[in-house]
Amino acid sequence: MMFAICVTFRIASKQMEAFMPLMLENASASKKLEPGCHRFDVLTDADKPDQVFLYELYTDSAAFDAHCDSAHFNAFSAATADMVVDKEVTSWSMVAS
């Protein structure tokens, strides 16, 4: 069973240049260091220049919990706390077909 996480960040004015390298570093570390992380896409929309959308795919909710407890995630969260105006997180479980 797969477990998907969707995150929408709204980034403070003039903070995107500082935020994006940290976001990409976190995504890369997640894919390399976490065996339960199968996908970590970072997406933007030119019509929404203050937003970043993440699509993450994990083996299960425990793998996502491990991600949230990881050193790289906690470092990213601390480093970007003042850059993020709003963050919406939704989770989705795959339905067996």
DSSP file (Angstrom, degrees, kcal/mol; ACC not computed):
  #  RESIDUE AA STRUCTURE BP1 BP2  ACC     N-H-->O    O-->H-N    N-H-->O    O-->H-N    TCO  KAPPA ALPHA  PHI   PSI    X-CA   Y-CA   Z-CA
    1    1 A M              0   0    0      0, 0.0     2,-0.3     0, 0.0    94,-0.1   0.000 360.0 360.0 360.0 134.8    0.0    0.0    0.0
    2    2 A M        -     0   0    0     58,-0.1    92,-2.3    59,-0.0     2,-0.4  -0.714 360.0-152.2-103.3 155.2    1.4    3.4   -0.9
    3    3 A F  E     -AB  58  93A   0     55,-2.8    55,-3.2    -2,-0.3     2,-0.4  -0.990  11.0-160.4-130.6 120.3    0.9    6.6    1.1
    4    4 A A  E     -AB  57  92A   0     88,-3.3    88,-2.8    -2,-0.4     2,-0.4  -0.815   3.9-163.7-107.7 143.0    0.9   10.0   -0.7
    5    5 A I  E     -AB  56  91A   0     51,-2.6    51,-2.9    -2,-0.4     2,-0.5  -0.988   1.7-167.6-122.6 132.2    1.5   13.4    0.9
    6    6 A C  E     -AB  55  90A   0     84,-2.7    84,-2.8    -2,-0.4     2,-0.4  -0.985   9.0-176.3-118.6 130.0    0.6   16.7   -0.9
    7    7 A V  E     -AB  54  89A   0     47,-1.8    47,-3.0    -2,-0.5     2,-0.5  -0.989  11.8-165.5-128.8 133.0    2.0   19.9    0.6
    8    8 A T  E     -AB  53  88A   0     80,-2.4    80,-2.3    -2,-0.4     2,-0.4  -0.976  11.6-167.5-117.4 118.4    1.3   23.5   -0.6
    9    9 A F  E     -AB  52  87A   0     43,-3.2    43,-1.8    -2,-0.5     2,-0.5  -0.820  11.7-155.9 -99.9 141.3    3.6   26.1    0.8
   10   10 A R  E     -AB  51  86A   0     76,-2.7    75,-3.0    -2,-0.4    76,-1.5  -0.989  21.9-150.1-112.6 121.8    3.0   29.9    0.5
   11   11 A I  E     - B   0  84A   0     39,-3.6    73,-0.2    -2,-0.5     3,-0.1  -0.705  17.0-106.2 -99.4 140.3    6.3   31.6    0.7
   12   12 A A    >   -     0   0    0     71,-3.4     3,-1.9    -2,-0.3     4,-0.3  -0.181  54.1 -75.2 -60.1 153.4    6.8   35.1    2.1
   13   13 A S  T 3  S+     0   0    0      1,-0.3    -1,-0.2     2,-0.1    37,-0.0  -0.232 116.1   3.8 -53.2 132.4    7.6   37.9   -0.2
   14   14 A K  T 3  S+     0   0    0     -3,-0.1    -1,-0.3     1,-0.1     4,-0.1   0.661 105.2 100.8  65.4  20.3   11.2   37.9   -1.6
   15   15 A Q    <>  +     0   0    0     -3,-1.9     4,-2.6    68,-0.1     3,-0.4   0.483  48.8  90.8-109.0  -5.7   12.0   34.6    0.1
   16   16 A M  H  > S+     0   0    0     -4,-0.3     4,-2.7     1,-0.2    -1,-0.1   0.885  83.8  55.3 -61.8 -39.5   11.6   32.2   -2.8
   17   17 A E  H  4 S+     0   0    0      1,-0.2    -1,-0.2     2,-0.2    -2,-0.1   0.851 115.0  39.7 -63.1 -33.5   15.3   32.4   -3.8
   18   18 A A  H  > S+     0   0    0     -3,-0.4     4,-0.7    -4,-0.1    -1,-0.2   0.839 117.7  49.3 -81.3 -35.2   16.4   31.4   -0.3
   19   19 A F  H  X S+     0   0    0     -4,-2.6     4,-2.3     1,-0.2     3,-0.4   0.919 100.2  61.9 -71.0 -45.6   13.6   28.8    0.2
   20   20 A M  H  X S+     0   0    0     -4,-2.7     4,-2.8     1,-0.2     5,-0.2   0.865 100.5  49.8 -60.9 -44.3   14.0   26.8   -3.0
   21   21 A P  H  > S+     0   0    0      0, 0.0     4,-2.0     0, 0.0    -1,-0.2   0.900 113.5  48.5 -60.8 -36.5   17.6   25.5   -2.6
   22   22 A L  H  X S+     0   0    0     -4,-0.7     4,-2.1    -3,-0.4    -2,-0.2   0.884 111.7  49.6 -67.5 -38.5   16.7   24.4    0.9
   23   23 A M  H  X S+     0   0    0     -4,-2.3     4,-2.4     2,-0.2    -1,-0.2   0.933 111.8  47.4 -65.0 -46.0   13.6   22.7   -0.4
   24   24 A L  H  X S+     0   0    0     -4,-2.8     4,-2.3     1,-0.2    -2,-0.2   0.857 110.7  52.3 -65.9 -35.0   15.4   20.9   -3.2
   25   25 A E  H  X S+     0   0    0     -4,-2.0     4,-2.5    -5,-0.2    -1,-0.2   0.909 110.1  48.7 -65.3 -42.3   18.1   19.8   -0.8
   26   26 A N  H  X S+     0   0    0     -4,-2.1     4,-2.3     2,-0.2    -2,-0.2   0.911 111.8  49.1 -63.4 -43.3   15.5   18.3    1.5
   27   27 A A  H  X S+     0   0    0     -4,-2.4     4,-2.1     2,-0.2    -2,-0.2   0.928 112.2  48.3 -62.6 -45.3   13.8   16.5   -1.4
   28   28 A S  H  X S+     0   0    0     -4,-2.3     4,-2.2     1,-0.2    -2,-0.2   0.922 112.2  48.1 -62.4 -45.5   17.1   15.1   -2.6
   29   29 A A  H  X S+     0   0    0     -4,-2.5     4,-3.0     1,-0.2     5,-0.4   0.884 109.4  54.3 -63.0 -38.7   18.1   13.9    0.9
   30   30 A S  H  X S+     0   0    0     -4,-2.3     4,-1.6     1,-0.2     7,-0.3   0.928 111.4  44.1 -61.3 -45.2   14.7   12.3    1.4
   31   31 A K  H  < S+     0   0    0     -4,-2.1    -1,-0.2     1,-0.2    -2,-0.2   0.870 120.8  40.2 -68.3 -36.7   15.0   10.3   -1.8
   32   32 A K  H  < S+     0   0    0     -4,-2.2    -2,-0.2    -5,-0.2    -1,-0.2   0.878 124.7  32.1 -79.7 -39.1   18.6    9.3   -1.1
   33   33 A L  H  < S+     0   0    0     -4,-3.0    -3,-0.2    -5,-0.2    -2,-0.2   0.622 104.8  71.1-100.1 -15.4   18.4    8.5    2.7
   34   34 A E    ><  -     0   0    0     -4,-1.6     3,-1.8    -5,-0.4    -1,-0.1  -0.881  55.2-166.4-111.6 107.9   14.9    7.2    3.2
   35   35 A P  T 3  S+     0   0    0      0, 0.0    -1,-0.1     0, 0.0    28,-0.1   0.761  91.0  56.7 -62.0 -22.9   14.2    3.8    1.9
   36   36 A G  T 3  S+     0   0    0     27,-0.1    23,-1.9    22,-0.1     2,-0.7   0.490  86.4  90.4 -87.0  -2.9   10.4    4.4    2.4
   37   37 A C  E <   +C   58   0A   0     -3,-1.8    21,-0.2    -7,-0.3     3,-0.1  -0.850  44.6 167.4 -96.9 114.1   10.4    7.5    0.2
   38   38 A H  E     +     0   0A   0     19,-3.2     2,-0.3    -2,-0.7    20,-0.2   0.677  65.7  13.5 -99.0 -21.9    9.7    6.6   -3.4
   39   39 A R  E     +C   57   0A   0     18,-1.4    18,-2.4     2,-0.0    -1,-0.3  -0.983  49.5 175.8-156.4 141.3    9.0   10.0   -4.9
   40   40 A F  E     -C   56   0A   0     -2,-0.3     2,-0.4    16,-0.2    16,-0.2  -0.685  16.3-178.5-150.2  90.8    9.5   13.6   -3.8
   41   41 A D  E     -C   55   0A   0     14,-3.0    14,-1.9    -2,-0.2     2,-0.5  -0.764  13.5-158.3 -97.3 136.5    8.5   16.1   -6.5
   42   42 A V  E     -C   54   0A   0     -2,-0.4     2,-0.3    12,-0.2    12,-0.2  -0.968  21.2-179.3-113.3 118.4    8.9   19.9   -6.0
   43   43 A L  E     -C   53   0A   0     10,-3.2    10,-2.9    -2,-0.5     2,-0.3  -0.899  12.5-173.1-125.3 149.1    6.6   21.8   -8.4
   44   44 A T  E     -     0   0A   0     -2,-0.3     2,-0.4     8,-0.2     8,-0.1  -0.890  14.6-143.7-131.6 165.6    5.9   25.5   -9.0
   45   45 A D  E >   -C   48   0A   0      3,-0.5     3,-2.3     6,-0.5     6,-0.3  -0.993  12.0-143.7-132.4 122.4    3.4   27.4  -11.1
   46   46 A A  T 3  S+     0   0    0     -2,-0.4    -1,-0.1     1,-0.3     0, 0.0   0.779 104.2  56.9 -57.2 -27.4    4.4   30.6  -12.9
   47   47 A D  T 3  S+     0   0    0      1,-0.3    -1,-0.3     2,-0.1     3,-0.1   0.568 111.1  43.6 -80.6  -8.5    0.9   32.0  -12.2
   48   48 A K  E X   + C   0  45A   0     -3,-2.3     3,-2.2     3,-0.1    -3,-0.5  -0.591  68.4 169.7-132.6  70.1    1.5   31.5   -8.4
   49   49 A P  E 3  S+     0   0A   0      0, 0.0    -1,-0.1     0, 0.0    -3,-0.1   0.619  75.0  55.1 -65.7 -12.5    5.0   32.7   -7.8
   50   50 A D  E 3  S+     0   0A   0     -3,-0.1   -39,-3.6    -5,-0.1     2,-0.3   0.315  96.8  84.3-100.0   9.0    4.7   32.6   -4.0
   51   51 A Q  E <   -A   10   0A   0     -3,-2.2    -6,-0.5    -6,-0.3     2,-0.4  -0.873  49.7-172.2-119.0 147.5    3.6   28.9   -3.9
   52   52 A V  E     -A    9   0A   0    -43,-1.8   -43,-3.2    -2,-0.3     2,-0.4  -1.000  11.5-158.4-131.6 132.3    5.5   25.6   -4.0
   53   53 A F  E     -AC   8  43A   0    -10,-2.9   -10,-3.2    -2,-0.4     2,-0.4  -0.936   5.0-161.5-114.4 133.2    3.6   22.2   -4.3
   54   54 A L  E     -AC   7  42A   0    -47,-3.0   -47,-1.8    -2,-0.4     2,-0.5  -0.918   8.7-168.5-113.8 139.8    5.1   18.9   -3.1
   55   55 A Y  E     +AC   6  41A   0    -14,-1.9   -14,-3.0    -2,-0.4     2,-0.4  -0.976  17.1 178.2-123.5 115.7    4.0   15.4   -4.1
   56   56 A E  E     -AC   5  40A   0    -51,-2.9   -51,-2.6    -2,-0.5     2,-0.5  -0.938  13.3-161.3-121.8 139.6    5.6   12.8   -2.0
   57   57 A L  E     +AC   4  39A   0    -18,-2.4   -19,-3.2    -2,-0.4   -18,-1.4  -0.980  13.6 177.8-126.6 123.6    5.1    9.0   -2.1
   58   58 A Y  E     -AC   3  37A   0    -55,-3.2   -55,-2.8    -2,-0.5   -21,-0.2  -0.806  41.3-115.8-121.5 159.8    5.9    6.7    0.7
   59   59 A T  S    S-     0   0    0    -23,-1.9     2,-0.3    -2,-0.3    -1,-0.1   0.904  91.9 -31.8 -58.9 -43.2    5.6    3.0    1.4
   60   60 A D  S  > S-     0   0    0    -24,-0.2     4,-1.5   -58,-0.1     3,-0.4  -0.927  74.4 -78.5-163.8-179.4    3.2    3.7    4.2
   61   61 A S  H  > S+     0   0    0     -2,-0.3     4,-2.5     1,-0.2     5,-0.1   0.822 124.8  59.9 -65.8 -29.8    2.4    6.2    7.0
   62   62 A A  H  > S+     0   0    0      2,-0.2     4,-2.2     1,-0.2    -1,-0.2   0.882 102.7  52.2 -64.6 -37.0    5.2    4.9    9.1
   63   63 A A  H  > S+     0   0    0     -3,-0.4     4,-1.7     2,-0.2    -1,-0.2   0.878 110.1  48.5 -65.8 -37.5    7.7    5.8    6.4
   64   64 A F  H  X S+     0   0    0     -4,-1.5     4,-2.4     2,-0.2    -2,-0.2   0.909 108.9  53.0 -67.7 -41.4    6.3    9.3    6.3
   65   65 A D  H  X S+     0   0    0     -4,-2.5     4,-1.3     1,-0.2    -2,-0.2   0.903 107.6  51.9 -58.5 -40.5    6.6    9.5   10.1
   66   66 A A  H  < S+     0   0    0     -4,-2.2     4,-0.5     1,-0.2    -1,-0.2   0.887 107.7  52.8 -62.9 -38.6   10.2    8.5    9.7
   67   67 A H  H >< S+     0   0    0     -4,-1.7     3,-1.4     1,-0.2     6,-0.3   0.935 107.7  50.5 -59.5 -47.0   10.6   11.3    7.2
   68   68 A C  H 3< S+     0   0    0     -4,-2.4    -1,-0.2     1,-0.3    -2,-0.2   0.747 112.1  48.2 -65.1 -23.6    9.2   13.8    9.7
   69   69 A D  T 3< S+     0   0    0     -4,-1.3    -1,-0.3    -3,-0.2    -2,-0.2   0.465  89.0 114.6 -93.0  -3.4   11.6   12.6   12.3
   70   70 A S  S <> S-     0   0    0     -3,-1.4     4,-2.2    -4,-0.5     5,-0.2  -0.297  72.4-125.8 -73.3 153.2   14.7   12.7   10.1
   71   71 A A  H  > S+     0   0    0      1,-0.2     4,-2.3     2,-0.2     5,-0.2   0.892 110.0  52.0 -62.9 -41.2   17.5   15.1   10.7
   72   72 A H  H  > S+     0   0    0      2,-0.2     4,-2.3     1,-0.2    -1,-0.2   0.881 110.0  48.7 -67.7 -36.1   17.4   16.6    7.2
   73   73 A F  H  > S+     0   0    0     -6,-0.3     4,-2.9     2,-0.2    -1,-0.2   0.935 112.8  47.5 -66.5 -45.0   13.6   17.3    7.5
   74   74 A N  H  X S+     0   0    0     -4,-2.2     4,-2.1     2,-0.2    -2,-0.2   0.872 112.3  49.8 -65.2 -36.1   14.1   19.0   10.9
   75   75 A A  H  X S+     0   0    0     -4,-2.3     4,-2.4     2,-0.2    -1,-0.2   0.920 112.3  48.1 -66.0 -43.4   17.0   21.1    9.6
   76   76 A F  H  X S+     0   0    0     -4,-2.3     4,-2.0     2,-0.2    -2,-0.2   0.938 111.5  50.0 -60.5 -47.8   14.9   22.1    6.6
   77   77 A S  H  X S+     0   0    0     -4,-2.9     4,-0.8     1,-0.2    -1,-0.2   0.904 113.4  45.4 -60.0 -43.0   11.9   23.0    8.8
   78   78 A A  H  < S+     0   0    0     -4,-2.1     3,-0.5     1,-0.2     4,-0.3   0.913 113.5  49.4 -66.6 -42.6   14.0   25.1   11.2
   79   79 A A  H  < S+     0   0    0     -4,-2.4    -1,-0.2     1,-0.2    -2,-0.2   0.793 119.6  36.4 -68.7 -28.3   15.8   26.9    8.4
   80   80 A T  H >X S+     0   0    0     -4,-2.0     3,-1.8    -5,-0.2     4,-1.2   0.413  82.5 105.5-106.2   1.2   12.6   27.8    6.5
   81   81 A A  T 3< S+     0   0    0     -4,-0.8     3,-0.4    -3,-0.5    -1,-0.1   0.861  85.6  44.3 -52.7 -42.0   10.3   28.5    9.4
   82   82 A D  T 34 S+     0   0    0     -4,-0.3    -1,-0.3     1,-0.2    -2,-0.1   0.563 110.0  57.5 -81.8  -7.5   10.4   32.3    8.9
   83   83 A M  T <4 S+     0   0    0     -3,-1.8   -71,-3.4   -72,-0.1     2,-0.6   0.683  89.2  83.9 -91.6 -20.9   10.0   32.0    5.1
   84   84 A V  E  <  +B   11   0A   0     -4,-1.2   -73,-0.2    -3,-0.4     3,-0.1  -0.749  46.0 177.4 -94.5 121.3    6.8   30.1    5.1
   85   85 A V  E    S-     0   0A   0    -75,-3.0     2,-0.3    -2,-0.6   -74,-0.2   0.836  74.4  -2.1 -84.5 -38.7    3.6   32.1    5.4
   86   86 A D  E     -B   10   0A   0    -76,-1.5   -76,-2.7     2,-0.0     2,-0.4  -0.992  58.7-167.1-154.2 149.9    1.2   29.1    5.2
   87   87 A K  E     -B    9   0A   0     -2,-0.3     2,-0.5   -78,-0.2   -78,-0.2  -0.969   2.1-168.4-145.3 125.7    1.5   25.4    4.7
   88   88 A E  E     -B    8   0A   0    -80,-2.3   -80,-2.4    -2,-0.4     2,-0.5  -0.968   8.2-170.5-115.8 127.9   -1.3   22.9    3.9
   89   89 A V  E     +B    7   0A   0     -2,-0.5     2,-0.4   -82,-0.2   -82,-0.2  -0.971   6.1 177.3-121.0 128.3   -0.6   19.2    4.2
   90   90 A T  E     -B    6   0A   0    -84,-2.8   -84,-2.7    -2,-0.5     2,-0.4  -0.964  13.1-151.8-126.0 148.8   -3.0   16.5    2.9
   91   91 A S  E     -B    5   0A   0     -2,-0.4     2,-0.4   -86,-0.2   -86,-0.2  -0.912   8.6-169.3-121.6 150.0   -2.4   12.7    3.0
   92   92 A W  E     -B    4   0A   0    -88,-2.8   -88,-3.3    -2,-0.4     2,-0.4  -1.000   9.0-152.1-140.2 134.1   -3.8   10.1    0.7
   93   93 A S  E     -B    3   0A   0     -2,-0.4   -90,-0.2   -90,-0.2     2,-0.2  -0.887  29.4-110.8-107.5 139.6   -3.8    6.3    0.9
   94   94 A M        -     0   0    0    -92,-2.3     2,-0.5    -2,-0.4     3,-0.0  -0.452  26.5-134.9 -69.6 135.6   -3.9    4.1   -2.2
   95   95 A V        -     0   0    0     -2,-0.2     2,-0.1   -94,-0.1    -1,-0.1  -0.790  24.6-115.6 -90.4 129.2   -7.2    2.2   -2.7
   96   96 A A              0   0    0     -2,-0.5    -1,-0.0     1,-0.1     0, 0.0  -0.387 360.0 360.0 -64.0 139.1   -6.6   -1.4   -3.7
   97   97 A S              0   0    0     -2,-0.1    -1,-0.1    -3,-0.0    -2,-0.0   0.420 360.0 360.0-110.0 360.0   -8.0   -2.1   -7.2
